[in-house]
Amino acid sequence: MRRTLVGTLSMLLLAARAAEAQAPVPVAEVPVIPNDTLHDVALTRLENGHPVIYVNPVLMQRFGALLAAFFLAHEHGHVAAGHVGGALRDPLDDRPERRIRLELEADCHAAQSLGASRPEVLDAAVRFFTRQGPFRYDRQHPTGSQRAARLLACAPAESGGGALPPPGPPVREVVDDARLRISAPERVGGDLHADATVWLDGRLLGTLSTLRFPHVLEVDAIAAGAHRYRVALRLYSFDALLQLNPAGTADGEGDVTAGPGDELVLTWRPGGGAALVRR
């Protein structure tokens, strides 16, 4: 009887400890430690029974502030979902289909958090993964298309979740019929991306981008008629490791007829100049 009681108490104690170890930890209590020797942007490990997030600050900087914020939210998603070691409760379970499922779970947690608090970060992540399409980092990660679809499916309704973005840049601003809009496409010149500095009638409007915010410039108090524009592009391409590399520059100028409520779209083709065309 004594042995039975001791054995039962031992089993209950072990079960309690296991439940405590798997209980979600508030993300505010999870330390984030920079480590530039990581081969990944970020990962989560269990150390002394507690999750720790490690980030590679060099890679984070290359991806930019918005995507860096998403990758950190993704790791917080692993913590919130009770994952261990970045994507696994059991490190011995290395099945690709399981790891892919858990990566998507972490993306879902990130989308639910960011959709309410930082929708611009969620939007940047959706655009990034949409551009990746069928590409995946390795066989244990989802494709870009899978990740974009999951982010949109999990995003709160008020953040615009539920459908894949249409061709062209997603527009979140309230349309003002008294303004001229100048927008960037998903890409220029095939698979290239660009930052574009735009002047209209000698006035510097600012810089828009196919990669980061803003994707749209708006011009107040513009008269209908012919306008003179100038565009200066800085071109970029992604290599096989998804590192962004300079790919040259391009310029263009010309005349375009537009007025309040119209939209001009940035265009460029290899061997030609940059242009603004009326949509």
N, C-alpha and C positions, 0 to 999 in steps of 0.2 A: 504493500500500500504506500509506504514511504517513497519507494523508488518510483512508483507511478506518479505520485504527487510532485516529486522533484522533476521528473521528466516532463510532466505537463507544464510546470512553471517555466522550465527552461525553454520549451517550445514557444510558450506565450511571449517570453522575453525576446527570443530571437525574432518572432513575428513582429513585435512592437518596434524593434530596432530596424527591421527591414522596411516597415511602413514609414518610419521616421526618415530613413535614408532616401526613400522615393518621394517623400512629400515635396511639393514645389517650394522653391525658395524665392522670396520676394526679390525681383530683379534689382531693386535698389541696394540690396545687401550683397550682391555678387561683385567681387572685385574684378576690375578690368586692368590687365597688365600688358604694357607694350613689350614686344619681342620681335626685333627685326630679323631674327634667324628663322622665323616660321616660313614654311613653303606655301602657306595658305593665307588668305586675308585675315581670317579669324577662326578660332576654334574654342570649344569649351571642354574642359577636363574636370574630372572629379578628383580632388586632392584632400586627403584627410576627411573624407565624407562630405565635402562641400564643393559646389561647382566654382570654377574659376575660368574667366574668359581671357584668352590671350589674343592680342591683335598685332598685326604687322603694320607699324605706322608708315613704312615706306610704301607698301602696296595700298594702304588706305588713302594716302595722299595722291597716288596715281589715279585712283578711281574718282576722286573729288569728294567734296563734303557731303553731297546728298547720298551717293551710293555708299559712302563710308557709314553714314547714319543707318542706312538700311541693313548693311551687313551686321552691324552691332545689334540692331533690333532682331535680326534673324537668330543670332546667338542667344539673345534674351528669350526668344521663342523656344529654343531648345531647353532652356532652364525652366520656363513656365510649363512646358509639356512634360517635364520630368525626365528628359533624355540625359544620358550620361556619355561623356567622351565626345561631345559635339553632336552625335546622332544615334548613339546606341545605349540602351540600358545594359546590355551584356556585350562586352567587347569581343567575345568569342563568336557572336552572331554577326557574320560579315556578309550576309546575303545581300546582293545589290538591290533586289526588290524591296527589302526591308529598309535599307538605308535611304533609298529614294523616297519611300513613304514617309519616313521620319523627317527628311529634309523638307518635304512639302508641308508637313505638319508645322515645322518651325516657320516656314514662309507664311502659313495661315495665321499663326499667332502674331507675326510681325505686321501683316496687313491689317488685322483687327486693331492693333495698337496705333499704327501710323495713320490709318484712315481717319481716325478721330483727332489725333494730336498733330500730325505733320503730313498732311496729304501731298505736299510737294515732294517729300521723300518717297512716298509710295508711287507717285506718278513717275518719278525718275527711274525707279526700279522696274516698273512695268515696261517703260520704253527700252531700258537696257536689255531686259530679257527677251522682249519681242524682237529686237534686232539680232539677238543670238540665234533665234529660230531653232533648228534641230541640233545645234551645237551643244555639247555637254562637256564639263571639265574632265570627267572620267565616268566609268560605268556605274559608279555608286552615287552619282548626282543626276537629278532630272535634267531634261533639255531646257533650253531657254523658253521655248514655247509652253512647256508644261508649267514652268514656274510663273510665267506671266499670267497664264490662265488661272492658276491657283490664287495668285495675289488678287486678281479681279473678282474671283468667286468669293473670297473671304472678306473683301473690303466692305466696310459699312456702306449701306445704300447711299447715304448723304455724301460719300466721297467719290461716287461715280462708279462703284463696282458693279459687276454683273455682265459686262460685255467687253469683248476685245476692242481695242481702239481701232477706229477706221483708218484707212490709208491717210497719210498726212499727220501733222502734229495734233495731239489732243488739245482742245482749247477749253480752258476752265474759266477764262475771264467773262464777265458780263458784256455782251456785245452792245456797243454804243453806236447808233446809226450816224452820229455826228463825227465819227472818227474814221480815219483811213487805217487799215490794218496791213502790216507787212509780216509775213509768216515764213518759217523755215520748213522745208520738207523733211521726211525721215532721213534721206541721204541726198548727196549730190554726186554727179558723175559716176553712177553705178553703186559702188560699195564704199565710197568715201564719205567722210563727215566734214563739217566745216563750222568755223566761227566766222560770222560776217559782220563787218562794220559798214553801216549804211548812212549815206548822206542824201538829203532830198532838198533840191533848190539851194544848195550850198550850206544847208543846216545839218549838223551832225545829230543823227537820231539816236545812235547807240549801237550796241552789238547784240545780235541774236544768234542762236546756235541750233544745230541739229542734234547736239549731244546733251546740252545742259540748259538751264533756264537763263534768260527768257527764250522761248520759242517764237514769241510774237512781240512786235513793236507796234505801238499805237500812236497815231499822229493826230493831235487836236487842231481844230480850226484851220482846216485845209480847204482851199477853194477848188471847185471842179474845173478840170482843164488839163493842159499839158504840164508836166513837171520833169525837171532834170534830176536824174539820180546818179549816184556813184556808189560802187560796192567794192570792198576789199575783203577777200577771203583768205583764211588760213586753213589749209586742208589737212586732214588726219586720216589714218587708216589703223585698223586693228590687226595685229599679227596673230599667229597661231595660238599664242598664250594670252590673247585678249589684252595685250599692252597697246596703248595708244601711241602711235608714232607720227611725227610730222611728215606730210606728203606733198609739201609745196605751197605755193600761193597763187592767187589768181585775182584779177581786177576786171572791172567792167563799168561802163557808163553809157547813158543813153537817155531817151525821152520816153515817158509813159503817160497815158491819159488816164486820170483817176480823180475821184472826189470822195466826199463824205459817204461812209457806208461801204466803200469798195474794199477789196482785198488784193494786195500784191503778193506774189510768191517768188521767193528766191530760186533762181535756176542757174545751173552751170553744167557744161559738158566738156569732156577732155578735148583739148585743142581749141576751145573757144573761150570767150569771156563770160564773166558773171553778168546776170541780168535780173531785172525785176519785171515780171509779166503780170498782167491783170488776170485774175481768176474769173 
